Protein backbone atom coordinates (compact mmCIF):
# COMPACT_ATOMS: atom_id res chain seq x y z
CA UNK A 1 0.00 0.00 0.00
CA UNK A 2 1.38 3.48 -0.84
CA UNK A 3 2.15 5.70 2.13
CA UNK A 4 0.58 9.11 2.73
CA UNK A 5 3.49 11.02 1.15
CA UNK A 6 3.12 9.06 -2.08
CA UNK A 7 -0.63 9.63 -2.10
CA UNK A 8 -0.15 13.38 -1.59
CA UNK A 9 2.41 13.49 -4.41
CA UNK A 10 0.05 11.68 -6.79
CA UNK A 11 -2.80 13.95 -5.78
CA UNK A 12 -0.73 17.07 -6.47
CA UNK A 13 0.37 15.67 -9.81
CA UNK A 14 -3.27 15.13 -10.80
CA UNK A 15 -4.18 18.68 -9.76
CA UNK A 16 -1.21 20.02 -11.74
CA UNK A 17 -2.36 18.25 -14.90
CA UNK A 18 -5.92 19.49 -14.43
CA UNK A 19 -4.74 23.10 -14.07
CA UNK A 20 -2.66 22.77 -17.25
CA UNK A 21 -5.68 21.50 -19.20
CA UNK A 22 -7.86 24.22 -17.71
CA UNK A 23 -5.42 26.91 -18.84
CA UNK A 24 -5.16 25.45 -22.35
CA UNK A 25 -8.95 25.52 -22.80
CA UNK A 26 -9.50 28.94 -21.21
CA UNK A 27 -10.09 32.02 -23.35
CA UNK A 28 -7.82 35.06 -23.25
CA UNK A 29 -10.23 36.79 -20.83
CA UNK A 30 -10.45 33.76 -18.53
CA UNK A 31 -6.71 33.02 -18.26
CA UNK A 32 -5.76 35.71 -15.66
CA UNK A 33 -8.78 34.67 -13.56
CA UNK A 34 -7.55 31.06 -13.66
CA UNK A 35 -4.04 32.15 -12.60
CA UNK A 36 -5.12 33.98 -9.43
CA UNK A 37 -8.10 31.87 -8.32
CA UNK A 38 -7.69 28.25 -9.40
CA UNK A 39 -3.98 27.88 -8.61
CA UNK A 40 -4.89 27.56 -4.92
CA UNK A 41 -6.14 24.02 -5.66
CA UNK A 42 -2.45 23.09 -6.02
CA UNK A 43 -0.87 25.26 -3.30
CA UNK A 44 -2.89 27.11 -0.63
CA UNK A 45 -2.58 30.90 -0.36
CA UNK A 46 -4.72 33.83 0.78
CA UNK A 47 -4.23 36.34 -2.01
CA UNK A 48 -2.83 36.36 -5.55
CA UNK A 49 -2.04 39.07 -8.11
CA UNK A 50 -1.16 38.77 -11.79
CA UNK A 51 0.66 41.54 -13.66
CA UNK A 52 1.10 41.74 -17.42
CA UNK A 53 4.38 43.19 -18.72
CA UNK A 54 4.70 44.72 -22.19
CA UNK A 55 7.55 45.87 -24.40
CA UNK A 56 7.29 49.41 -22.97
CA UNK A 57 8.35 48.04 -19.56
CA UNK A 58 4.91 48.78 -18.12
CA UNK A 59 3.37 46.68 -15.34
CA UNK A 60 -0.41 46.39 -15.37
CA UNK A 61 -2.54 44.57 -12.81
CA UNK A 62 -4.64 42.17 -14.89
CA UNK A 63 -6.24 40.02 -12.19
CA UNK A 64 -6.61 39.93 -8.40
CA UNK A 65 -7.96 36.92 -6.51
CA UNK A 66 -11.53 37.35 -5.36
CA UNK A 67 -12.30 40.03 -7.98
CA UNK A 68 -13.89 39.47 -11.38
CA UNK A 69 -12.22 42.55 -12.89
CA UNK A 70 -9.79 44.82 -11.01
CA UNK A 71 -10.58 48.54 -11.01
CA UNK A 72 -7.51 50.22 -12.49
CA UNK A 73 -8.24 53.41 -10.55
CA UNK A 74 -8.58 51.76 -7.13
CA UNK A 75 -5.87 52.64 -4.55
CA UNK A 76 -5.00 48.98 -3.97
CA UNK A 77 -4.49 48.33 -7.71
CA UNK A 78 -2.41 51.50 -8.15
CA UNK A 79 -0.23 50.47 -5.19
CA UNK A 80 0.27 46.97 -6.66
CA UNK A 81 1.53 48.51 -9.91
CA UNK A 82 3.98 50.67 -7.93
CA UNK A 83 5.07 47.57 -5.99
CA UNK A 84 5.92 45.74 -9.23
CA UNK A 85 7.96 48.73 -10.42
CA UNK A 86 9.85 48.83 -7.10
CA UNK A 87 10.56 45.09 -7.37
CA UNK A 88 11.85 45.56 -10.93
CA UNK A 89 14.13 48.29 -9.58
CA UNK A 90 15.67 45.76 -7.20
CA UNK A 91 16.60 43.61 -10.20
CA UNK A 92 14.86 40.51 -8.80
CA UNK A 93 11.82 40.44 -11.08
CA UNK A 94 13.24 37.94 -13.59
CA UNK A 95 13.53 34.96 -11.22
CA UNK A 96 11.35 33.03 -8.82
CA UNK A 97 11.83 34.81 -5.52
CA UNK A 98 10.43 34.88 -1.99
CA UNK A 99 9.32 38.45 -1.25
CA UNK A 100 8.63 40.22 2.03
CA UNK A 101 7.77 43.74 3.08
CA UNK A 102 11.25 44.50 4.45
CA UNK A 103 12.70 44.24 0.92
CA UNK A 104 10.98 47.50 -0.08
CA UNK A 105 11.22 51.13 1.05
CA UNK A 106 9.45 52.17 4.23
CA UNK A 107 6.49 53.76 2.42
CA UNK A 108 5.72 50.40 0.80
CA UNK A 109 6.08 48.48 4.07
CA UNK A 110 3.14 50.21 5.79
CA UNK A 111 0.87 49.63 2.79
CA UNK A 112 2.02 45.99 2.60
CA UNK A 113 1.11 45.43 6.24
CA UNK A 114 -2.33 46.91 5.59
CA UNK A 115 -3.22 44.98 2.41
CA UNK A 116 -1.10 41.83 2.10
CA UNK A 117 -0.07 38.83 4.23
CA UNK A 118 3.61 38.84 5.36
CA UNK A 119 4.98 36.10 3.08
CA UNK A 120 4.96 36.25 -0.72
CA UNK A 121 6.26 34.33 -3.73
CA UNK A 122 7.15 36.06 -7.03
CA UNK A 123 6.76 33.86 -10.17
CA UNK A 124 7.81 35.46 -13.48
CA UNK A 125 6.24 34.40 -16.81
CA UNK A 126 8.67 33.92 -19.70
CA UNK A 127 8.20 32.96 -23.34
CA UNK A 128 11.68 32.09 -24.46
CA UNK A 129 13.76 34.90 -23.02
CA UNK A 130 10.95 37.48 -23.11
CA UNK A 131 9.26 38.49 -19.85
CA UNK A 132 5.48 38.82 -20.39
CA UNK A 133 4.14 38.97 -16.82
CA UNK A 134 4.36 37.76 -13.25
CA UNK A 135 2.20 36.02 -10.66
CA UNK A 136 2.59 36.75 -6.94
CA UNK A 137 1.05 34.59 -4.20
CA UNK A 138 0.70 35.75 -0.57
CA UNK A 139 -0.05 33.95 2.70
CA UNK A 140 0.92 33.89 6.38
CA UNK A 141 3.45 31.03 6.14
CA UNK A 142 6.55 30.91 3.95
CA UNK A 143 6.36 28.76 0.81
CA UNK A 144 8.25 25.47 1.00
CA UNK A 145 10.84 24.42 -1.56
CA UNK A 146 8.64 21.68 -3.07
CA UNK A 147 5.75 24.14 -3.41
CA UNK A 148 8.00 26.61 -5.20
CA UNK A 149 9.11 23.94 -7.67
CA UNK A 150 5.52 22.93 -8.43
CA UNK A 151 4.41 26.54 -8.90
CA UNK A 152 7.42 27.33 -11.07
CA UNK A 153 6.58 24.42 -13.36
CA UNK A 154 2.89 25.41 -13.47
CA UNK A 155 3.68 29.04 -14.30
CA UNK A 156 5.88 27.86 -17.15
CA UNK A 157 2.81 26.12 -18.60
CA UNK A 158 0.68 29.20 -17.91
CA UNK A 159 3.16 31.37 -19.82
CA UNK A 160 2.94 29.11 -22.88
CA UNK A 161 -0.82 29.66 -22.98
CA UNK A 162 -0.60 33.46 -22.94
CA UNK A 163 1.05 34.11 -26.35
CA UNK A 164 -1.43 31.75 -28.03
CA UNK A 165 -4.34 33.62 -26.47
CA UNK A 166 -2.94 37.10 -27.00
CA UNK A 167 -1.62 36.89 -30.55
CA UNK A 168 -1.92 40.08 -32.51
CA UNK A 169 -4.94 40.31 -34.73
CA UNK A 170 -4.58 40.52 -38.47
CA UNK A 171 -5.74 44.14 -38.37
CA UNK A 172 -2.97 45.13 -35.94
CA UNK A 173 -0.33 43.35 -38.03
CA UNK A 174 -1.62 45.04 -41.16
CA UNK A 175 -1.49 48.43 -39.44
CA UNK A 176 2.14 47.88 -38.51
CA UNK A 177 2.94 46.75 -42.03
CA UNK A 178 1.36 49.88 -43.52
CA UNK A 179 3.29 52.40 -41.44
CA UNK A 180 5.17 53.41 -44.58
CA UNK A 181 3.41 55.99 -46.79
CA UNK A 182 4.63 54.15 -49.91
CA UNK A 183 2.96 50.94 -48.80
CA UNK A 184 -0.24 52.84 -48.08
CA UNK A 185 -0.17 54.35 -51.56
CA UNK A 186 0.28 50.93 -53.16
CA UNK A 187 -2.58 49.58 -51.06
CA UNK A 188 -4.89 52.41 -52.13
CA UNK A 189 -3.93 51.82 -55.76
CA UNK A 190 -4.64 48.11 -55.39
CA UNK A 191 -8.05 48.80 -53.83
CA UNK A 192 -8.89 51.30 -56.59
CA UNK A 193 -8.06 48.76 -59.30
CA UNK A 194 -9.97 46.05 -57.44
CA UNK A 195 -13.11 48.20 -57.29
CA UNK A 196 -13.18 48.56 -61.08
CA UNK A 197 -12.69 44.88 -61.92
CA UNK A 198 -15.81 43.70 -63.80
CA UNK A 199 -17.71 41.04 -61.90
CA UNK A 200 -20.98 39.34 -62.69
CA UNK A 201 -23.92 40.75 -60.77
CA UNK A 202 -26.03 38.30 -58.82
CA UNK A 203 -29.02 38.31 -56.50
CA UNK A 204 -30.82 35.78 -54.29
CA UNK A 205 -34.58 35.21 -54.45
CA UNK A 206 -37.08 32.59 -53.18
CA UNK A 207 -38.24 29.98 -55.68
CA UNK A 208 -40.57 26.98 -55.97
CA UNK A 209 -40.69 23.98 -58.29
CA UNK A 210 -43.91 24.10 -60.33
CA UNK A 211 -45.34 22.11 -63.23
CA UNK A 212 -44.99 23.04 -66.88
CA UNK A 213 -48.47 23.55 -68.39
CA UNK A 214 -50.49 21.71 -65.72
CA UNK A 215 -54.04 20.53 -66.50
CA UNK A 216 -56.58 22.49 -64.45
CA UNK A 217 -59.49 20.45 -63.11
CA UNK A 218 -62.54 22.70 -62.81
CA UNK A 219 -66.11 22.24 -61.61
CA UNK A 220 -68.41 21.16 -64.47
CA UNK A 221 -71.53 22.65 -62.86
CA UNK A 222 -72.72 24.71 -59.92
CA UNK A 223 -72.99 22.54 -56.85
CA UNK A 224 -71.37 21.14 -53.72
CA UNK A 225 -68.30 18.89 -53.61
CA UNK A 226 -69.35 15.50 -52.25
CA UNK A 227 -66.33 13.21 -52.45
CA UNK A 228 -62.69 12.96 -53.55
CA UNK A 229 -61.58 9.71 -55.16
CA UNK A 230 -57.87 10.63 -55.20
CA UNK A 231 -55.27 11.90 -52.75
CA UNK A 232 -52.56 14.57 -53.13
CA UNK A 233 -49.52 13.44 -55.17
CA UNK A 234 -51.41 10.36 -56.40
CA UNK A 235 -50.60 9.27 -59.93
CA UNK A 236 -53.68 8.95 -62.16
CA UNK A 237 -54.34 7.88 -65.74
CA UNK A 238 -56.86 8.97 -68.35
CA UNK A 239 -60.44 8.21 -67.25
CA UNK A 240 -59.70 7.95 -63.52
CA UNK A 241 -62.58 9.38 -61.41
CA UNK A 242 -61.34 12.40 -59.47
CA UNK A 243 -64.23 14.22 -57.78
CA UNK A 244 -67.94 13.64 -57.23
CA UNK A 245 -70.47 16.46 -56.81
CA UNK A 246 -73.73 16.24 -54.88
CA UNK A 247 -76.40 14.73 -57.20
CA UNK A 248 -79.51 14.57 -54.99
CA UNK A 249 -80.88 17.87 -56.27
CA UNK A 250 -80.30 16.88 -59.90
CA UNK A 251 -82.05 13.54 -59.39
CA UNK A 252 -85.00 15.36 -57.84
CA UNK A 253 -85.13 17.73 -60.82
CA UNK A 254 -85.15 14.75 -63.20
CA UNK A 255 -88.03 13.13 -61.31
CA UNK A 256 -90.04 16.37 -61.27
CA UNK A 257 -89.33 17.02 -64.97
CA UNK A 258 -90.39 13.48 -65.90
CA UNK A 259 -93.64 13.84 -63.94
CA UNK A 260 -94.31 17.19 -65.61
CA UNK A 261 -93.82 15.60 -69.03
CA UNK A 262 -96.19 12.77 -68.12
CA UNK A 263 -98.84 15.26 -67.01
CA UNK A 264 -98.37 17.33 -70.16
CA UNK A 265 -98.64 14.19 -72.36
CA UNK A 266 -101.87 13.16 -70.64
CA UNK A 267 -103.29 16.64 -71.10
CA UNK A 268 -102.25 16.59 -74.77
CA UNK A 269 -104.02 13.26 -75.38
CA UNK A 270 -107.16 14.52 -73.69
CA UNK A 271 -107.14 17.70 -75.75
CA UNK A 272 -106.63 15.71 -78.97
CA UNK A 273 -109.74 13.62 -78.20
CA UNK A 274 -111.80 16.72 -77.40
CA UNK A 275 -110.67 18.41 -80.60
CA UNK A 276 -112.66 15.85 -82.61
CA UNK A 277 -115.91 17.28 -81.26
CA UNK A 278 -114.82 20.70 -80.00
CA UNK A 279 -113.09 22.94 -82.57
CA UNK A 280 -111.90 25.28 -79.80
CA UNK A 281 -109.72 22.49 -78.32
CA UNK A 282 -107.62 22.42 -81.50
CA UNK A 283 -106.31 25.88 -80.59
CA UNK A 284 -104.60 24.48 -77.44
CA UNK A 285 -102.80 21.64 -79.23
CA UNK A 286 -99.75 23.67 -80.46
CA UNK A 287 -99.34 25.23 -77.00
CA UNK A 288 -99.36 21.85 -75.27
CA UNK A 289 -96.93 20.37 -77.79
CA UNK A 290 -94.55 23.31 -77.19
CA UNK A 291 -94.86 22.83 -73.45
CA UNK A 292 -93.90 19.15 -73.79
CA UNK A 293 -90.89 20.05 -75.97
CA UNK A 294 -89.74 22.60 -73.37
CA UNK A 295 -90.02 20.08 -70.53
CA UNK A 296 -88.13 17.49 -72.60
CA UNK A 297 -85.30 19.99 -73.23
CA UNK A 298 -85.09 20.79 -69.52
CA UNK A 299 -84.98 17.08 -68.71
CA UNK A 300 -82.19 16.57 -71.24
CA UNK A 301 -80.22 19.45 -69.68
CA UNK A 302 -80.52 18.05 -66.16
CA UNK A 303 -79.47 14.59 -67.38
CA UNK A 304 -76.40 16.07 -69.06
CA UNK A 305 -75.55 17.83 -65.80
CA UNK A 306 -75.94 14.55 -63.93
CA UNK A 307 -73.42 13.00 -66.29
CA UNK A 308 -70.92 15.71 -65.25
CA UNK A 309 -71.35 15.04 -61.52
CA UNK A 310 -68.29 12.78 -61.52
CA UNK A 311 -65.21 14.59 -62.88
CA UNK A 312 -62.96 12.29 -64.89
CA UNK A 313 -59.21 12.75 -65.40
CA UNK A 314 -58.58 14.02 -68.95
CA UNK A 315 -54.87 13.08 -68.93
CA UNK A 316 -52.15 11.29 -67.01
CA UNK A 317 -50.28 13.01 -64.20
CA UNK A 318 -49.95 13.61 -60.48
CA UNK A 319 -52.72 15.19 -58.43
CA UNK A 320 -51.77 18.62 -57.10
CA UNK A 321 -54.00 19.79 -54.26
CA UNK A 322 -53.11 20.97 -50.76
CA UNK A 323 -55.93 19.62 -48.60
CA UNK A 324 -58.94 17.84 -50.15
CA UNK A 325 -60.92 17.91 -46.90
CA UNK A 326 -61.44 21.69 -47.06
CA UNK A 327 -63.37 21.22 -50.32
CA UNK A 328 -65.86 18.68 -48.96
CA UNK A 329 -69.29 20.28 -48.56
CA UNK A 330 -68.10 23.51 -50.14
CA UNK A 331 -70.25 25.10 -52.86
CA UNK A 332 -68.43 25.80 -56.12
CA UNK A 333 -69.31 27.66 -59.29
CA UNK A 334 -69.03 26.23 -62.74
CA UNK A 335 -65.48 26.67 -64.05
CA UNK A 336 -63.93 27.11 -60.57
CA UNK A 337 -60.51 25.40 -60.31
CA UNK A 338 -60.35 22.61 -57.74
CA UNK A 339 -57.06 20.84 -58.47
CA UNK A 340 -54.32 20.39 -61.04
CA UNK A 341 -52.78 17.44 -62.84
CA UNK A 342 -49.09 17.68 -63.65
CA UNK A 343 -46.46 15.48 -65.20
CA UNK A 344 -43.56 14.98 -62.74
CA UNK A 345 -41.00 14.97 -65.55
CA UNK A 346 -42.10 18.41 -66.79
CA UNK A 347 -41.12 20.90 -64.05
CA UNK A 348 -39.76 24.43 -63.91
CA UNK A 349 -38.82 27.05 -61.33
CA UNK A 350 -41.10 29.92 -60.37
CA UNK A 351 -39.05 32.77 -58.89
CA UNK A 352 -40.32 35.70 -56.84
CA UNK A 353 -37.87 38.59 -57.26
CA UNK A 354 -38.57 41.59 -54.97
CA UNK A 355 -38.40 45.01 -56.60
CA UNK A 356 -35.64 46.07 -54.19
CA UNK A 357 -33.45 43.18 -55.44
CA UNK A 358 -34.15 43.52 -59.16
CA UNK A 359 -31.31 43.37 -61.69
CA UNK A 360 -31.13 43.90 -65.46
CA UNK A 361 -31.92 40.32 -66.50
CA UNK A 362 -32.49 38.68 -69.87
CA UNK A 363 -33.87 35.39 -71.06
CA UNK A 364 -31.14 32.77 -71.07
CA UNK A 365 -29.28 34.13 -68.02
CA UNK A 366 -27.85 31.51 -65.67
CA UNK A 367 -29.72 30.44 -62.55
CA UNK A 368 -28.66 28.20 -59.65
CA UNK A 369 -31.36 26.58 -57.50
CA UNK A 370 -30.51 25.66 -53.87
CA UNK A 371 -33.35 23.55 -52.47
CA UNK A 372 -34.19 23.64 -48.78
CA UNK A 373 -33.65 19.89 -48.39
CA UNK A 374 -30.31 19.68 -50.25
CA UNK A 375 -28.67 23.11 -50.46
CA UNK A 376 -25.27 21.46 -50.99
CA UNK A 377 -26.37 20.15 -54.43
CA UNK A 378 -27.55 23.12 -56.51
CA UNK A 379 -29.37 22.61 -59.82
CA UNK A 380 -28.55 24.65 -62.93
CA UNK A 381 -31.25 26.39 -64.95
CA UNK A 382 -31.71 29.18 -67.48
CA UNK A 383 -34.11 32.09 -67.25
CA UNK A 384 -37.11 31.44 -69.50
CA UNK A 385 -39.71 34.08 -68.57
CA UNK A 386 -39.52 37.53 -66.98
CA UNK A 387 -42.69 39.20 -65.74
CA UNK A 388 -43.09 42.79 -66.88
CA UNK A 389 -45.42 43.85 -64.06
CA UNK A 390 -44.87 43.49 -60.31
CA UNK A 391 -47.47 41.75 -58.15
CA UNK A 392 -48.15 41.81 -54.42
CA UNK A 393 -46.89 38.79 -52.44
CA UNK A 394 -47.38 38.21 -48.68
CA UNK A 395 -43.74 37.30 -48.00
CA UNK A 396 -41.85 39.71 -50.26
CA UNK A 397 -44.28 42.54 -51.01
CA UNK A 398 -44.13 43.87 -54.56
CA UNK A 399 -42.13 41.44 -56.68
CA UNK A 400 -41.66 40.26 -60.25
CA UNK A 401 -42.52 36.70 -61.28
CA UNK A 402 -39.81 34.86 -63.21
CA UNK A 403 -39.60 31.31 -64.50
CA UNK A 404 -36.51 29.25 -65.20
CA UNK A 405 -36.08 26.04 -67.19
CA UNK A 406 -33.93 23.31 -65.62
CA UNK A 407 -31.05 22.05 -67.72
CA UNK A 408 -31.18 18.39 -68.83
CA UNK A 409 -28.99 15.70 -67.30
CA UNK A 410 -29.84 16.60 -63.68
CA UNK A 411 -32.01 14.86 -61.08
CA UNK A 412 -35.50 16.33 -61.30
CA UNK A 413 -36.76 18.00 -58.09
CA UNK A 414 -40.18 17.18 -56.70
CA UNK A 415 -43.13 19.40 -57.41
CA UNK A 416 -43.74 21.93 -54.65
CA UNK A 417 -40.13 21.90 -53.45
CA UNK A 418 -39.01 25.32 -52.22
CA UNK A 419 -35.60 26.90 -51.99
CA UNK A 420 -33.47 29.85 -53.03
CA UNK A 421 -32.13 30.73 -56.46
CA UNK A 422 -29.11 32.78 -57.38
CA UNK A 423 -29.72 34.85 -60.51
CA UNK A 424 -26.71 35.99 -62.54
CA UNK A 425 -26.91 39.19 -64.57
CA UNK A 426 -24.45 41.14 -66.71
CA UNK A 427 -20.92 42.06 -65.67
CA UNK A 428 -20.31 45.44 -64.05
CA UNK A 429 -17.57 47.09 -61.94
CA UNK A 430 -17.21 45.65 -58.46
CA UNK A 431 -17.90 49.06 -56.90
CA UNK A 432 -21.39 49.11 -58.46
CA UNK A 433 -22.10 45.72 -56.93
CA UNK A 434 -21.18 47.11 -53.50
CA UNK A 435 -23.08 50.38 -53.89
CA UNK A 436 -26.16 49.01 -55.69
CA UNK A 437 -28.38 48.79 -52.61
CA UNK A 438 -27.22 52.08 -51.02
CA UNK A 439 -27.86 53.90 -54.31
CA UNK A 440 -31.33 52.33 -54.54
CA UNK A 441 -32.18 53.38 -50.98
CA UNK A 442 -30.98 56.95 -51.61
CA UNK A 443 -33.07 57.15 -54.78
CA UNK A 444 -36.15 55.91 -52.93
CA UNK A 445 -35.52 58.40 -50.13
CA UNK A 446 -35.11 61.28 -52.60
CA UNK A 447 -38.02 60.09 -54.75
CA UNK A 448 -35.92 59.87 -57.92
Protein Blocks (a to p, Z undefined) as FASTA:
>chain_A
ZZfklmmmmmmmmmmmmmmmmmmmpcfklmmmmmmmmmmmmpgcfbdcdddddfkopacd
fbdghiabdcfkbmklmmmmmmmmmmmmnopmmbccdddfklpcfklmmmmmmmpcfbdc
dddddehjacfbdcddddfbdcdfklmmmmmmmmmmmmmmmmmmmcccfklmmmmmmmpm
klmmmmmmmmmmmmmpccddddddddddddehiaddddfbdcddfbdcbdehiacdehia
fbdcdfklmmmmmmmmmmmmmmmmmmmmmmmmmmmmmmklmmmmmmmmmmmmmmmmmmmm
mmmmmmmmpccdfbgcddddfblmlmgopacdehiafbdcddfklccddddddfklgccd
dehiacddddfklmmlccddddfbdcfbdcddfklopaddddddddehiacddehiacdd
ddddddddfklmmmmmmmmmmmmmnoZZ
